[in-house]
Amino acid sequence: MEVVLAASAVIADPDGRVLLVERGREPQRGRWSVPGGRVEPGETLESAAAREALEETGFHVEIGCELWTVRTPTGDGRDFEIHDFAATVVGGVLRRGDDADDARWFTPAELHAVPLTTHLVDHLRRAGLVPPLPHVDEHSIVIDADRDAVWSALERVVDRVGSPRFAMLLGCEDTTASGPRPLAEWSSVPGFHVGAAERPSVLALAGRHRYSDYELVFRVDDLGADRSRLRAETRAIFPGRRGAAYRMLLMGTGAHVLATRRLLSRVQRAVARAAARDA
């Protein structure tokens, strides 16, 4: 597949705000993202990021270290390979320009109120520009198997979790199963994408929809004698009135606790079925 190089500038100010532009072109037109675009012939990635920042925001920026790289479809059968760099404003006046429909500073708390490009908030959180999600709860189950067996069962269960229709109803960023298998970073299932996959100890899922930003982090602890503890920690925020109502529906009714415990039990049963087949 042909790859199109692109570069972006992740611009933050001393108050912790992030500068975003509203995309005026596909892919993801109408969503907010960091300023960026294609690398022109003869440009370095860094110079392309600085040029795009000037064209789309009116700011001259100093480019720092590379923060992350993503792949995303161009819409015409190719892939963008986008390199995102930390950047600091050194001059200019804020204005929208080029193919951006708008340009604005956002506090971390304001990011949930606008449609963002896929997984942007996750990248900003990893880069330390958005605070970590707060702890909600943790549930666990002890399984009579070693960590590798529990991990394999966990992968199988997670790969079948979620409903595309329900994910679309909630407005989830991830609505289908996609990406590499076995599960790896940026694999997705309906409602979640994989933030970390460290076999056989940690499988971190993350997601975002119109009512919440959330993470579900599984940890597999070795208890010795072919026994393991599988833990499921939930972290989440529920911004605004609609988020508060959704939290009440999810937490107040016990639906979240029930769903999490059922998920852990499914892994336990999957381990038992695998052991019976191998016996």
N, C-alpha and C positions, 0 to 999 in steps of 0.2 A: 504494500500500500504506500502511495506517495505521502510524504510528510511535509507539511508547510511549517517552517519555523516562525515563531512569534515571540514577542517579549512584552512584559507588563511591568508597571511601576506600582509598588505597594507603598503609598504615601501616607504617613502618619504625622500628626503635629504634636507639640509638647503636652497638649491637654488630653492626648489619647484618642483623638478623633481620627477617622480614616477617610480619605478622599475617594469617592466613587463617582463613576459616570454611568448615565443611563444609556444602554446600548441602542444605537439607531439603526443597526443592521443585524441580519442573521449571522451566526446562530444566536439564539436567545435574545432576540430583539425585545426591547422594553424592560429588560431586567437590568439591575445595577451590578456593576463589576468594577474592578480596578482598571485604570486606563492602560490600553495596550493595543498591539496590532502586529501585522506581519513585518518580518525583517526584510529590509530592502537589500538588493545586491550591493556588496561591499561593506555593509554595516556589521558591526559586532552586535551581540545580543544587548549589551549594556547601552550602546548608542541608540539602538532601536527603541528600547524602553524609555530613554530620556526624550527622544523625538516624539514618541506617541503621547507622553505625558504633556509636553508643550502643546501639541496640536489639539488634544482633547480637553485640556484644563486651563491653558494659558500660563502654567507655571513652569519655570526652569527648575530642574531637580538635579540633585547629586545622587548618583546611583551607588548603592552599597552592595551587600552580599546577596547571593541568590537564596531565596527563601523556599521555593518549591517549584516543581515542574509538573505539568498536567498534559494529558492527551485528550482531545475532544474532537468529534467529527466536524468537518467543515460544511457538511450538507451536500457535497457533490462527490462523495466517494473517497475523499482524502481525509487526513487527520491533521489538525493543528497540534504542534508540540510547543506548548507555551511555557516560557521561562519567566518566573516572577521574581523581581528584585526589590529589596528594600530601597526606599528613596526618601530624600529630604528636600523640602522646598528651599531654594536659594534665591528666588526672584520671580517676578511676574505678577500678574493679577488674575484671580480666578474668573474664568469664563468658560462656557461650553463652546466646543468647536469641532471641526472635522465631522466624524460620523457619530458623535455623542449628542444625544438629545438634551442632556442636562448634566451638570456637575455640581456635587454638593459634599460638604463634610458631614459625617455621621458619627455620633457617639456609639459605643458598643450597644447600649440599650436601645438605640433607634433602629438597629439593623433588622430586627424582626418585623418592623412595620412596613418594609418594602420588599418587593420580589428581588432576590439575588440570583446571580448565576449559580448553577449547580455546584454544591459543595464549597462555595466561597467561604462561608462562615466557618466551616471546619478547618480550612487552611489558615484563616486569620486566627482561629483559636490556637492552633498548633504553633503559629509564629509568635504567640504571646500578645497579640493585638486585641484579642477578645478574651475576657476572663473565662477560666474553666467553669464548666457547668456544676451547680451545687449537687451534693449527695441527696438522694431521695430515700432510698432504702436498700437493703441487701437481704437476699434469701439464699439458703444453701441446702445441699443434700449430700449424704455420704453414700458412695457407690462402691460396691465390692469389685473393683477392677483397678488396674494401674492407670497412670495418667494418659498413656498413649491410647488405650482402649476408650477411655472417657472422651478424649479429644476427637477421635474418629467418629464416635456416636454423636457428639455435639455438632460436628460439621454436617453430618447427615440431617440432623434435626433442623438446624438453622437454615440449611439450604432449601428446606421445604416449608419454612415459616412464612406467614404473611399472605395476604390476598391482594392481587393487583387491583381488583375493583375497589376494595376498601381503602387501599393506599391512594388511589386516584380520588376517591371521595374526600379524603382528608387533605388532599393537595400535597402529598409527600413528594420530596425531591426524587426519591427512588421508588419507582412503581413496578419494575420488572426485575427478573433475575438476569444478571449480565456480568461480564468480566470473567477473570480466570477461575478455573476450577482445578484442584481443590481451592477452597476459599483463600484469598490473599488480599492484600491491601487494595482497596477500591473495587473489589467484587461487590455485587449488590444483590439483595433479595427485596421483595416488596416491603417498603417501609424503612429499609436500612441499607447502609453500605458498610464495608469492613474498614475500620480505622487502623486496626493492628491485628496481625495473626502470627502469634509466636508459639508455635507448636512445641510442647504440649501444655503450655502454661496459661496463655492469655489470648482470648478472642474478644476484641472490642468492636462493637457495632455502634453506628451513629446514624442519626436521621434528623429530618426537619420537615414540619408541615405547618399549616396556617395557624395552629394553636400551640405549638411547642417546638423547642429544640431539645434533643434527648440523646442519651447514650445508654447502652446496655453492655456492660463489661463482664464477661465470664472469666473466672480464674479457676484453674484446676490445681489443687494442693495435694501433695504426696503425703499420705498418712502412714505409709509403710505397709508391709505384708499384703501387697496387692489391693490396697484400699485408697480411695481418693475422695476429697471433698470438692464438689463443684459449687462455686459461689456465683451469684448473679447480682451485680450492683447496678442500680438505676441512678442516673444523674439527669436532671432536666430543669428547664425553666418553662414557665407558662405565662408569657407576657400578655398584658392587657386584660380587658374584661372577658373577651372570648376565651383567652387562655385560662383565666381563673375559673370560668364555668366548666371548661373541659377538664381541668384538674379535679374539680369537685366531682364530676361525673366519673372520672377514672379512679380517683383515690377514695372519694367518699363512699362509693358503693362497694369497694373491695375488689373491683374488676381487675385492677392492676396486679394486686397480690395474687389473686386466683390465676391469672394468666401466667405470671412468672413461675409460680409453683407447678403449674401444669407443664410448663416448658421443661423445668428441671426433671419432673417425673418422666416425661417423654424420653429424655436422654437416658435416664436410668433404665427404662424398658428397652431402649435401643441397644444398650450395652448387654443386657440379659439375652436378647434375641441373638446378638452376634456371638456371644459365648456358647449358646445352645447349638448354633450352626457349626461352630468349630469343635464342639465336643466329640 
